[in-house]
Amino acid sequence: MVRAGTVTILCLLLNLWTGVSASPQGKSDKEFESLPKAVQSRLFERLNIYIEYRSKHQWSDLYDLHWRPLLSATKEKYVASNLEQDRAGRPDHLTKFTPLFTRVVSFEKERWTVVIIDGCGEYGAFSMKKGLGKLENLKSTVIATYQDGEWFFDDINPGPNCFDCPREKCKGA
C-alpha cells in the first residue's frame, strides 16, 4: 500500500527530473472551481503531458493532444511541418509553462467545456544545428477544451493574442 504523501513526493521528484510541470498553483474563477476535482486534475495531467511532448519535439504524440477542430493538417503533415521547423529554426521553443490563472469561458454540461489558462512560459530559439538558445519568460496562453471525457489543447503561445502587440515578460516559468 502506498500512502498519499509518498505519491506526492514521487510526483514532485518526477516533475523536477523532467523539468516539466504545470499544476493548478495559480488562481481560478468560480466556474472552474465548480468543475469536478477529477476533471480539474485531469486538465493539469494532460497539460503536463502536452508540455513534455512539445518541449521534447514529440510531434506525433503532441498531435493527439490537440483539439481536432483546430487542426488543418493530417498527423503526417503536422509531424513533417514541425520537423521542418525544427531543422530551419524555431523562434519560440517552449521548455516550461506555469499556469497563473484558469477560467472557464464556455460550459455546456455533459458535452464540452472551454478553459483559458494564462501563465508564464519559458521559451528559447531552437534549431537542430544550434540547439536551444537564450531563454526568456513570456506571458502565455493556452486554450483547453474538455470534450467526450477528455481534455484537448490548442498551441501554447507567448504574448497577447493580437497582431503586432508587444510580448510581455513574466517572472519565472
Rosetta blueprint (number, residue, H / E / L):
1 M L
2 V L
3 R L
4 A H
5 G H
6 T H
7 V H
8 T H
9 I H
10 L H
11 C H
12 L H
13 L H
14 L H
15 N H
16 L H
17 W H
18 T H
19 G L
20 V L
21 S L
22 A L
23 S L
24 P L
25 Q L
26 G L
27 K E
28 S E
29 D L
30 K H
31 E H
32 F H
33 E H
34 S H
35 L L
36 P L
37 K H
38 A H
39 V H
40 Q H
41 S H
42 R H
43 L H
44 F H
45 E H
46 R H
47 L H
48 N H
49 I H
50 Y H
51 I H
52 E H
53 Y H
54 R H
55 S H
56 K L
57 H L
58 Q L
59 W H
60 S H
61 D H
62 L H
63 Y H
64 D L
65 L L
66 H E
67 W L
68 R H
69 P H
70 L H
71 L L
72 S L
73 A L
74 T L
75 K H
76 E H
77 K H
78 Y H
79 V H
80 A H
81 S H
82 N H
83 L H
84 E H
85 Q H
86 D H
87 R H
88 A H
89 G L
90 R E
91 P E
92 D E
93 H E
94 L E
95 T E
96 K E
97 F E
98 T E
99 P E
100 L E
101 F E
102 T E
103 R E
104 V E
105 V E
106 S E
107 F E
108 E E
109 K L
110 E L
111 R L
112 W E
113 T E
114 V E
115 V E
116 I E
117 I E
118 D E
119 G E
120 C E
121 G E
122 E E
123 Y E
124 G E
125 A E
126 F E
127 S E
128 M L
129 K L
130 K L
131 G E
132 L E
133 G E
134 K E
135 L E
136 E E
137 N E
138 L E
139 K E
140 S E
141 T E
142 V E
143 I E
144 A E
145 T E
146 Y E
147 Q E
148 D L
149 G L
150 E E
151 W E
152 F E
153 F E
154 D L
155 D L
156 I L
157 N E
158 P E
159 G L
160 P L
161 N L
162 C L
163 F L
164 D L
165 C L
166 P L
167 R L
168 E L
169 K E
170 C L
171 K L
172 G L
173 A L
